[in-house]
Amino acid sequence: MGFRSNFASFLLFIIAPLSTLILHICVGKYPLAPTIIPTLLIEKISGSTEHALEQLVFFNIRLPRAIMAALFGATMGVTGASLQSILKNPLVSPYTLGISSGAAVGAALSLAFNLGAFSTEASAFTFALLAAFLTLTISRVRGSLSPVSIVLAGVIVSALFQGALTLIQIMAHPENISAIVGWMAGRLNAVTWNHVLLSTPLALAGIIGVVLLRWRVYVLSMGDEEAKALGINVTREKIIIIVLASLAVSSVVTAAGIIGWVCLITPHLTRLIIGSDPKKMLPASLSLGAAFLLVADILAKSAWSYEIPVGVVATLAGAPLFLYLLRRSMRVYGG
């Protein structure tokens, strides 16, 4: 059993995201052979232009898009797993807690008024934190944060920000509406190195913070009373994890838009493979989330004669898959 567990962990941590990353880079309207990648890297360093077109496709189009897809999937995977663990609810995600809706409102405001990429990032993060603050404030019952109250408060806050997002679309200039609608559909075809450079630091800060706190997540997953008995400040630790999730989610949502289901599917799939121990599940969900969205984006850009938003692919594939995984994993929650 130990060997199988270690092998599954190795598969999730290394092979799955790496192989899908390479496949993502190679697949497209202009295919690239995997064997040419080392050559392109060497030519880039040496300044050679022997394969100028391949270098353009690889470095300017495929690589930033692949990195953003992996970063988005990893962020949603690890944040979804951590939130589900601390709240002991298989339906919890950054979307149900209002975090993603808050980031969406912030980004849409910036897009509506053409404030620029950096302002979009800052606005998304600010509104994501505002959404998290409202969720935590509304859910506080007798000085504590119960899992049920957090989820219910998140649904309320999410609905509030969804209404604000609709209002922004109505009031925005017609020239900016298409940009907002396209961004809401979740697409990666417009990702550039600027998006990657803006999103990566905040996303990595949130991801690393959550992974480093996976022992606290493990204790919180045992229940509030057990955590308090072990000397854990339950309210403080939950707030820290939710804020870290907000930090990471807002940064990637700004660049890629609204791409659902990754944060729900990945923890369930990981749980079925290696179990529900957050110490192992969080890093594995990070890896599997990256692989899932890379595969979804491969389908989005190559399965049809024209490209469709990856958010559409994730939804069409994710809804039935999530239903299957939820039925399989309900025994973890006593269902």
C-alpha atoms as one frame of an Amber mdcrd trajectory, in Angstrom:
protein
   0.000   0.000   0.000   2.899   2.303   0.815   4.507   1.697  -2.576   1.239
   2.389  -4.405   0.740   5.589  -2.434   4.270   6.785  -3.151   3.948   5.942
  -6.823   0.640   7.802  -7.085   2.194  10.820  -5.396   5.133  10.757  -7.786
   2.748  10.470 -10.717   0.741  13.468  -9.529   3.670  15.632  -8.520   5.949
  15.108 -11.514   4.676  13.168 -14.506   1.119  14.499 -14.877   1.810  18.256
 -15.003   5.136  17.941 -16.842   3.808  15.683 -19.588   0.670  17.767 -20.113
   2.747  20.960 -20.148   4.934  19.592 -22.934   1.883  18.317 -24.825   0.176
  21.706 -24.457   3.200  23.482 -25.926   3.449  21.105 -28.871  -0.229  20.888
 -29.835  -1.926  23.613 -31.854  -2.682  24.890 -35.332   1.084  25.034 -35.872
   2.364  21.799 -34.259   5.794  21.612 -32.660   7.724  18.375 -32.217   8.789
  17.732 -28.598  12.317  17.050 -29.801  12.709  20.605 -31.090  12.149  22.223
 -27.675  15.772  21.780 -26.454  16.989  23.198 -29.780  14.766  26.265 -29.430
  16.020  26.866 -25.897  19.647  26.661 -27.025  18.987  28.959 -29.991  17.258
  31.480 -27.713  20.274  31.586 -25.406  22.792  31.801 -28.267  20.764  34.322
 -30.257  20.388  32.061 -33.294  17.416  32.612 -35.632  17.599  29.338 -37.551
  14.102  28.391 -36.398  12.697  31.916 -36.121   9.044  30.936 -36.665   9.221
  28.064 -34.194  10.851  30.362 -31.641   8.058  32.900 -32.096   5.363  30.264
 -31.599   7.134  28.644 -28.654   8.275  31.662 -26.642   5.664  34.296 -27.494
   2.480  32.226 -27.775   2.669  28.688 -26.401   4.939  29.021 -23.356   3.185
  31.933 -21.554  -0.197  30.350 -22.240   0.940  26.966 -20.919   2.452  28.519
 -17.798  -0.748  30.469 -17.083  -2.915  27.369 -17.615  -0.739  25.360 -15.215
  -0.659  28.213 -12.690  -4.436  28.695 -12.810  -5.119  24.988 -12.424  -2.607
  24.609  -9.597  -4.055  27.599  -7.760  -7.623  26.381  -8.015  -6.639  22.830
  -7.101  -4.781  23.673  -3.913  -7.184  26.405  -2.741 -10.213  24.203  -3.395
  -8.643  21.328  -1.459  -7.677  23.529   1.487 -11.099  25.198   1.754 -12.941
  21.877   1.487 -10.702  20.430   4.200 -11.002  23.222   6.772 -14.768  23.568
   6.226 -15.408  19.813   5.819 -17.692  20.399   2.863 -17.152  18.812  -0.595
 -18.985  21.650  -2.367 -16.850  24.495  -1.044 -14.598  26.379  -3.454 -13.317
  29.919  -4.024 -16.432  30.394  -6.158 -18.953  29.375  -3.512 -17.251  31.576
  -0.906 -17.541  34.636  -3.140 -13.780  35.079  -3.591 -13.832  34.538  -7.347
 -16.911  36.721  -7.786 -15.206  39.527  -5.901 -12.095  39.236  -8.062 -14.310
  39.193 -11.149 -15.994  42.458 -10.150 -12.638  44.105  -9.531 -11.233  42.967
 -12.858 -14.424  43.916 -14.735 -14.316  47.425 -13.261 -10.774  47.860 -14.513
 -11.639  46.482 -17.954 -14.714  48.694 -18.181 -12.642  51.843 -17.617  -9.444
  50.717 -19.427  -7.264  51.101 -16.345  -4.494  48.771 -17.552  -3.166  45.349
 -16.576  -1.559  46.366 -13.283  -4.686  48.200 -12.152  -6.761  45.155 -13.092
  -4.570  42.959 -10.897  -4.775  45.379  -7.958  -8.527  45.886  -8.368  -9.209
  42.130  -8.548  -7.170  41.452  -5.434  -8.840  44.291  -3.528 -12.342  43.103
  -4.324 -11.423  39.472  -3.635 -10.282  40.487  -0.166 -13.456  42.567   0.231
 -15.550  39.516  -0.677 -13.594  37.360   1.782 -14.018  40.018   4.492 -17.768
  40.202   3.907 -18.063  36.412   3.955 -16.147  36.140   7.225 -18.039  39.040
   8.799 -21.478  37.734   7.867 -20.629  34.183   8.901 -19.328  35.048  12.353
 -21.689  33.490  14.881 -21.030  34.107  18.575 -17.419  34.975  17.834 -16.646
  31.797  15.880 -16.707  30.712  12.244 -18.790  27.609  11.683 -18.437  25.745
   8.360 -22.159  26.033   7.600 -22.309  29.768   8.275 -19.227  30.417   6.091
 -20.749  28.557   3.141 -24.115  30.301   3.486 -22.426  33.688   3.806 -20.317
  32.886   0.759 -23.413  32.140  -1.304 -24.904  35.495  -0.279 -21.720  37.429
  -1.055 -21.275  35.604  -4.357 -24.819  36.518  -5.416 -24.186  40.139  -4.394
 -21.061  40.415  -6.509 -22.668  38.586  -9.435 -25.331  41.281  -9.435 -22.640
  43.964  -9.349 -20.881  42.255 -12.267 -24.070  42.335 -14.324 -24.532  46.013
 -13.482 -20.984  46.786 -14.657 -21.705  45.082 -17.990 -24.853  47.148 -18.436
 -23.110  50.412 -17.632 -19.848  49.737 -19.498 -19.048  51.323 -22.835 -20.100
  49.055 -25.741 -16.474  48.742 -26.876 -15.494  47.290 -23.500 -18.421  44.897
 -23.111 -16.957  42.341 -25.520 -13.692  42.308 -23.546 -15.588  41.734 -20.293
 -17.787  38.992 -21.779 -14.808  37.237 -23.342 -12.899  37.443 -20.076 -15.875
  36.068 -18.124 -15.992  33.055 -20.457 -12.495  32.107 -19.308  -9.949  32.074
 -22.092  -6.191  31.831 -22.320  -5.567  32.724 -25.954  -4.856  36.366 -25.080
  -2.359  35.594 -22.302   1.036  37.278 -22.674   4.229  37.380 -20.639   2.914
  40.528 -18.945  -0.015  38.546 -17.541   2.325  35.794 -16.370   4.722  38.230
 -14.691   1.886  40.075 -12.952   0.022  36.971 -11.765   2.828  34.621 -10.776
   4.223  36.379  -7.661   0.856  36.720  -5.892  -0.301  33.260  -6.988   2.902
  31.616  -5.748   2.718  33.547  -2.469  -0.800  32.231  -1.847  -0.007  28.687
  -2.999   3.193  28.401  -0.973   1.460  29.850   2.075  -1.367  27.304   1.904
   1.008  24.385   1.307   3.228  25.427   4.222   0.135  25.500   6.440  -1.037
  22.057   5.343  -0.407  20.690   8.864  -2.779  23.335  10.227  -5.266  22.406
   7.509  -4.919  18.776   8.632  -5.732  19.694  12.221  -8.658  21.906  11.176
 -10.014  19.063   9.020 -10.462  17.022  12.201 -13.117  19.469  13.417 -13.194
  22.704  15.404 -13.401  21.068  18.829 -10.475  18.740  18.147  -8.408  21.618
  16.776  -9.124  23.766  19.837  -8.145  20.865  22.103  -4.762  20.790  20.340
  -4.229  24.485  21.009  -5.138  25.808  17.550  -6.814  29.201  17.247  -9.479
  27.978  14.835 -10.872  31.356  13.792  -7.442  32.878  13.161  -6.180  29.904
  11.153  -9.298  29.801   8.982  -9.006  33.516   8.254  -5.329  33.134   7.287
  -6.076  30.288   4.879  -9.041  32.093   3.306  -6.958  35.269   2.831  -4.132
  33.270   1.226  -6.677  31.627  -1.072  -8.050  35.055  -1.977  -4.554  36.285
  -2.791  -3.816  33.395  -5.148  -7.250  33.190  -6.779  -7.517  36.905  -7.514
  -4.159  36.938  -9.279  -4.968  34.136 -11.714  -8.597  35.138 -12.284  -7.349
  38.550 -13.387  -5.328  37.022 -16.222  -7.490  34.098 -17.299 -11.040  35.054
 -16.346 -13.692  32.810 -14.835 -12.855  29.119 -15.319 -15.000  26.935 -13.116
 -15.014  23.356 -11.845 -11.235  22.950 -11.461 -11.435  23.813  -7.767 -14.228
  21.258  -7.258 -13.075  18.378  -9.442  -9.389  18.308  -8.518  -9.762  17.750
  -4.741 -12.288  14.950  -5.288 -10.127  13.190  -7.854  -7.063  13.553  -5.643
  -8.981  12.265  -2.640  -9.955   9.116  -4.514  -6.352   8.452  -5.536  -4.306
   9.159  -2.390  -6.877   9.725   0.362  -8.141  12.741   2.278  -5.068  13.570
   4.369  -4.468  17.286   3.622  -0.718  16.869   4.160  -0.605  14.814   0.955
  -3.772  15.994  -0.726  -2.868  19.680  -0.976   0.382  19.237  -2.961  -1.235
  16.525  -5.067  -4.268  18.711  -5.820  -1.902  21.458  -6.905  -0.262  19.117
  -9.404  -3.455  17.510 -10.641  -5.189  20.881 -10.997  -2.405  22.086 -13.274
  -2.657  18.941 -15.390  -6.459  19.155 -15.611  -6.558  22.705 -16.932  -3.690
  22.065 -19.351  -5.670  19.179 -20.849  -8.828  21.318 -20.992  -6.947  24.072
 -22.816  -5.462  21.564 -25.260  -9.010  20.551 -26.167 -10.123  24.186 -26.336
  -7.499  25.119 -28.903  -7.275  21.945 -30.991 -10.384  19.748 -30.739 -12.442
  21.943 -33.071 -11.692  23.785 -36.287 -11.916  27.035 -34.298 -10.834  27.831
 -30.761 -13.380  28.046 -27.958 -12.859  29.462 -24.443 -11.276  26.997 -22.057
 -13.919  27.935 -19.475 -16.553  26.374 -21.738 -14.538  23.154 -22.062 -13.931
  22.987 -18.314 -17.654  23.376 -17.651 -18.824  20.859 -20.264 -16.299  18.260
 -19.135 -16.317  19.190 -15.467 -20.011  19.023 -14.612 -20.571  15.326 -15.439
 -17.122  14.373 -14.125 -17.792  16.158 -10.851 -21.126  14.370 -10.474 -19.353
  11.016 -10.888 -16.551  11.917  -8.486 -18.968  13.303  -5.907 -20.970  10.082
  -5.870 -17.740   8.101  -5.455 -16.329  10.258  -2.683 -19.446  10.880  -0.564
 -18.349   8.092   1.771 -15.532  10.377   2.928 -18.138  12.742   4.342 -20.443
  10.038   5.592 -22.940  10.425   2.742
